[in-house]
Amino acid sequence: MYAVVRHYSFKPEYGPLIAKLTAEGLVAIITQDKGFVRYYCLDLGNGEGTSFGVFKD
C-alpha cells in the first residue's frame, strides 16, 4: 500500500470551486486506476486544504 498526502494553499473564496472540480475531475480519473483504494480531500478553511490518497501499487 502507498499513501500520498498533499497540502494546498488557495484563496479562501475558491474553496467550493476547488471541491467541485476535484470531485468531478480528479476523483473521476484516479478511481479508474487499478491500484486505487481511497481518496479524501478536505477544505481546512482560511485557504488551506489537504488531500490523502491510498493506492495498492
C-alpha positions in Angstrom: 0.0 0.0 0.0 1.1 3.5 -0.7 -0.3 6.8 0.5 0.1 10.3 -0.9 -0.6 13.3 1.4 -0.7 16.8 -0.1 -1.2 20.3 1.4 -2.7 23.1 -0.6 -2.9 26.9 -0.2 -5.5 28.9 -2.2 -7.7 31.9 -2.0 -10.5 31.1 0.5 -13.3 32.0 -1.9 -12.1 29.3 -4.3 -12.7 26.5 -1.8 -16.1 25.5 -3.1 -15.0 25.6 -6.7 -11.9 23.5 -6.0 -14.0 20.9 -4.2 -16.4 20.8 -7.1 -13.6 20.4 -9.7 -11.9 17.8 -7.6 -15.0 15.7 -7.3 -15.9 16.0 -11.0 -12.5 15.8 -12.5 -9.6 14.4 -10.4 -11.6 11.8 -8.5 -13.3 10.5 -11.7 -9.8 10.0 -13.2 -8.0 8.4 -10.3 -10.8 6.0 -9.4 -10.1 4.3 -12.8 -6.6 3.3 -11.7 -6.5 -0.4 -10.9 -4.5 0.3 -7.7 -6.9 3.0 -6.4 -8.2 2.4 -2.8 -9.4 5.7 -1.4 -9.1 9.5 -1.8 -10.0 12.2 0.7 -9.9 15.9 0.1 -10.5 18.4 3.0 -11.0 22.1 3.0 -9.4 23.2 6.2 -10.7 26.7 6.0 -8.8 30.0 5.6 -7.5 29.0 2.2 -5.9 25.8 3.3 -6.6 22.2 2.1 -5.2 18.7 2.3 -5.7 15.5 0.3 -4.9 11.9 1.1 -4.8 9.2 -1.5 -4.3 5.5 -0.9 -3.2 3.1 -3.6 -2.4 -0.6 -3.7 0.6 -0.2 -6.0 
